[in-house]
């Protein structure tokens, strides 16, 4: 009888372990949900904060730690692909105007050193003509449409991903000087400009504490996402890995907490990558310089 019970328990464990192979965690670094929330459940944004389409993290909203401010997500470019970061600025109702102004201002010095760029420049100019039915119309000057189709498309992707973080905007309609607005477009039209791994948190230059919460999306082999923390000399401080909610042909969300031992004030780098099944090399590495606090 005892042997029968043991076999039944083992069968139950195997069935549970195979029920959802594309989600959850591996090894000693589990994917953790917010306190009081079951693992794997979608994270609801705080009151007054909207979630970016395709993202599990709040994209914009009032910062409770800094009253009178708003935090917005900006999509710059790195290596010809989209790359997100954030800005906290004085609160305003004109969030689209604020976001486009920040995009044209370009990366911060830390972001510039990390390879972020913007295709939008102040000479392009912009006019927000309004929002109707979730479609926002934005008119740009000739400089926005210069430089060939790939450059223009990347600029448009920056604008689309940045402005659709706001709950009133689901698609964009682009217009040029003296030209009628085109067909509305959304994030789906530019999904090919996302790199295999997108890191939403932390962002470049952020002060972090242990454990570091690393979130983002990935489309990688068997959905396995690896994270490591490196010191200023490239020495490894900590490492962990987990699985995204989808992978190997589809994009899924991931969240992992990376604990490390004290390093107050030190410069460090969070690297997110996946491992080649052929030779064990690190592929599609996303490096995020941070400071350990």
C-alpha positions in Angstrom: 0.0 0.0 0.0 2.8 2.4 0.9 4.5 1.7 -2.5 1.2 2.5 -4.3 0.9 5.9 -2.5 4.4 6.9 -3.3 3.9 6.1 -7.0 0.7 8.0 -7.1 2.3 11.1 -5.5 5.2 10.9 -8.0 2.7 10.8 -10.9 0.9 13.8 -9.6 4.1 15.8 -9.3 5.1 14.9 -12.9 1.7 15.9 -14.2 1.9 19.3 -12.4 5.4 19.9 -13.6 4.5 19.4 -17.3 1.2 21.4 -17.2 2.8 24.7 -18.3 6.4 24.3 -19.7 6.6 27.8 -21.1 6.1 29.7 -17.8 7.4 29.7 -14.3 11.0 29.6 -13.2 14.1 27.4 -13.2 16.9 26.8 -10.8 17.4 29.0 -7.7 16.1 32.2 -9.2 12.3 32.0 -9.4 10.1 34.3 -11.4 8.4 36.2 -8.6 5.0 37.9 -8.7 4.2 41.1 -6.6 3.4 40.5 -2.9 0.0 38.9 -2.5 -0.3 37.9 -6.1 -0.1 34.4 -7.4 2.9 33.6 -9.6 2.1 33.9 -13.3 -0.8 36.3 -12.8 -0.8 39.6 -14.7 0.3 42.6 -12.7 -2.3 45.3 -12.5 -0.9 48.8 -12.8 -1.4 51.1 -9.8 -4.2 53.6 -9.8 -3.4 56.4 -12.2 -0.8 54.4 -14.2 -1.4 52.8 -17.6 0.3 49.6 -18.8 2.0 49.7 -22.1 0.5 47.4 -24.7 2.5 44.2 -24.7 4.1 45.0 -21.4 3.6 43.7 -17.9 5.0 46.8 -16.3 3.5 50.2 -15.8 4.6 52.6 -18.6 3.5 56.0 -17.4 1.8 57.7 -14.5 2.3 59.8 -11.3 5.4 58.8 -9.3 4.3 58.4 -5.7 7.9 58.9 -4.6 8.1 62.3 -6.3 4.7 64.1 -6.0 3.9 66.4 -8.9 5.8 64.3 -11.5 4.9 61.9 -14.2 7.1 59.0 -15.4 6.9 58.1 -19.1 8.5 55.4 -21.2 10.6 56.5 -24.2 11.6 54.2 -27.1 14.9 55.0 -28.5 17.0 52.9 -30.9 20.1 50.7 -30.4 21.7 48.9 -33.3 18.8 49.6 -35.6 16.3 48.1 -33.1 13.9 49.6 -30.6 15.2 50.1 -27.0 13.1 51.5 -24.1 14.0 53.8 -21.2 12.2 56.2 -18.9 12.0 59.8 -17.9 10.4 61.4 -14.8 9.3 65.0 -15.4 6.9 67.6 -13.9 3.3 66.4 -14.3 1.4 67.6 -17.3 -1.9 66.8 -19.1 0.0 67.1 -22.5 1.7 63.7 -22.1 2.0 63.1 -25.9 3.7 66.5 -26.4 6.0 65.8 -23.4 7.0 62.3 -24.8 7.7 63.6 -28.3 9.8 66.5 -26.8 11.8 64.0 -24.9 12.3 61.8 -27.9 13.6 64.7 -30.0 15.9 65.8 -27.1 17.6 62.5 -27.4 19.4 60.1 -25.0 21.1 61.2 -21.8 24.9 61.0 -21.5 24.6 57.5 -19.9 22.3 56.3 -22.6 24.5 57.7 -25.3 27.5 55.8 -23.9 25.4 52.7 -23.9 24.6 53.1 -27.6 21.1 54.5 -27.6 20.2 56.9 -30.4 17.1 58.7 -31.7 16.0 59.3 -35.2 14.0 62.3 -34.2 15.6 65.7 -34.2 14.3 69.1 -33.2 14.4 70.3 -36.8 11.8 67.7 -37.8 9.1 69.6 -35.8 5.8 68.1 -34.8 2.2 69.1 -34.4 -0.3 66.9 -32.5 -3.6 67.3 -34.3 -5.7 65.4 -31.9 -7.1 62.0 -30.9 -10.2 60.4 -32.3 -11.4 56.8 -31.6 -8.0 55.9 -30.1 -6.1 57.2 -33.2 -3.7 60.1 -32.6 -2.7 62.2 -35.6 0.8 63.7 -35.6 2.2 65.9 -38.3 6.0 66.1 -38.8 8.2 68.3 -41.0 10.3 67.2 -44.0 13.3 66.3 -41.9 11.3 63.5 -40.3 10.8 61.8 -43.7 14.4 62.3 -44.9 17.1 59.6 -45.1 15.3 56.7 -46.8 12.6 54.3 -45.9 14.4 52.2 -43.2 15.3 55.4 -41.3 11.8 56.8 -41.6 10.3 53.5 -40.5 12.5 53.3 -37.4 11.5 56.9 -36.5 7.9 56.0 -36.9 8.3 52.9 -34.7 9.9 55.1 -32.0 6.8 57.4 -32.1 4.3 54.6 -32.2 5.8 52.6 -29.3 6.2 55.7 -27.2 2.7 57.3 -27.7 0.7 54.0 -27.5 1.8 53.7 -23.9 -1.0 56.1 -23.1 -4.5 54.6 -22.5 -6.2 57.0 -25.0 -3.9 56.0 -27.9 -3.9 52.6 -29.6 -2.7 53.7 -33.1 -1.0 56.6 -34.8 -1.7 58.4 -38.0 1.3 60.1 -39.6 1.1 63.3 -41.7 3.6 65.4 -43.5 3.7 69.1 -44.5 1.0 69.7 -47.0 0.2 65.9 -47.1 -2.9 64.2 -45.8 -2.6 61.8 -42.9 -1.9 58.2 -43.8 -3.5 54.9 -42.6 -3.4 54.4 -38.8 -0.7 52.1 -37.6 0.0 50.3 -34.3 2.7 48.4 -32.6 2.1 45.3 -34.7 3.3 47.0 -37.9 6.7 47.5 -36.3 7.1 44.4 -34.2 10.0 43.2 -36.4 12.0 46.2 -35.1 12.1 44.7 -31.6 15.3 42.9 -30.7 14.9 39.3 -29.5 15.2 40.5 -25.9 13.7 43.8 -24.7 14.6 44.9 -21.1 12.0 47.2 -19.6 13.5 47.3 -16.1 16.0 48.4 -14.9 16.8 51.2 -17.3 20.2 52.6 -18.1 21.7 54.7 -15.3 19.2 53.5 -12.7 20.2 53.1 -9.1 19.3 49.5 -8.0 19.2 47.6 -4.7 19.4 43.9 -4.0 17.5 42.0 -5.3 17.3 43.7 -8.7 14.0 43.1 -10.5 14.6 42.5 -14.2 11.6 42.5 -16.5 11.0 42.5 -20.2 9.9 40.5 -23.2 11.8 37.9 -25.2 11.5 35.6 -28.2 14.4 33.2 -27.7 15.1 29.5 -27.9 12.9 27.5 -25.5 12.0 30.8 -23.8 15.0 30.6 -21.5 16.3 34.0 -20.4 19.6 34.4 -18.6 20.6 37.4 -16.4 24.0 38.3 -14.9 25.4 41.2 -12.9 28.9 42.3 -13.8 31.2 44.7 -12.0 33.1 47.5 -13.7 35.9 45.1 -14.6 33.5 42.5 -16.2 33.7 40.2 -13.2 30.5 38.3 -12.5 28.7 39.3 -9.2 25.6 37.3 -9.6 23.7 35.2 -12.2 20.2 33.6 -12.6 17.9 32.4 -15.3 14.2 31.9 -15.9 11.7 31.3 -18.7 9.5 33.8 -20.5 5.8 33.1 -20.9 6.5 32.2 -24.5 9.5 31.6 -26.8 10.9 29.9 -29.9 8.8 31.8 -32.3 6.6 33.9 -30.1 7.3 36.8 -27.7 6.6 36.3 -24.0 7.1 38.3 -20.8 9.7 37.5 -18.2 10.4 38.7 -14.6 13.3 37.7 -12.4 14.8 38.9 -9.2 18.6 38.9 -9.0 20.1 39.1 -5.5 23.7 40.3 -5.0 26.0 41.1 -2.2 26.7 44.7 -1.2 28.3 47.1 -3.7 27.2 50.6 -2.6 27.9 53.3 -5.2 29.6 50.9 -7.6 29.1 51.0 -11.4 27.8 47.7 -12.7 26.1 46.2 -15.7 23.0 44.0 -15.9 23.2 41.7 -18.9 20.2 39.8 -20.3 20.8 37.1 -22.9 20.1 33.6 -24.1 22.6 30.7 -24.5 23.3 29.1 -27.8 22.4 25.4 -27.7 25.2 24.8 -30.2 28.2 26.2 -28.5 27.0 27.7 -25.2 27.8 31.3 -26.3 25.8 34.3 -25.1 23.5 35.6 -27.8 21.5 38.8 -28.3 23.0 40.4 -25.1 21.3 43.5 -23.8 23.6 45.4 -21.5 22.1 47.9 -19.0 24.6 50.0 -17.1 23.4 50.6 -13.5 24.7 51.8 -10.1 24.5 49.6 -7.1 22.9 51.4 -4.2 
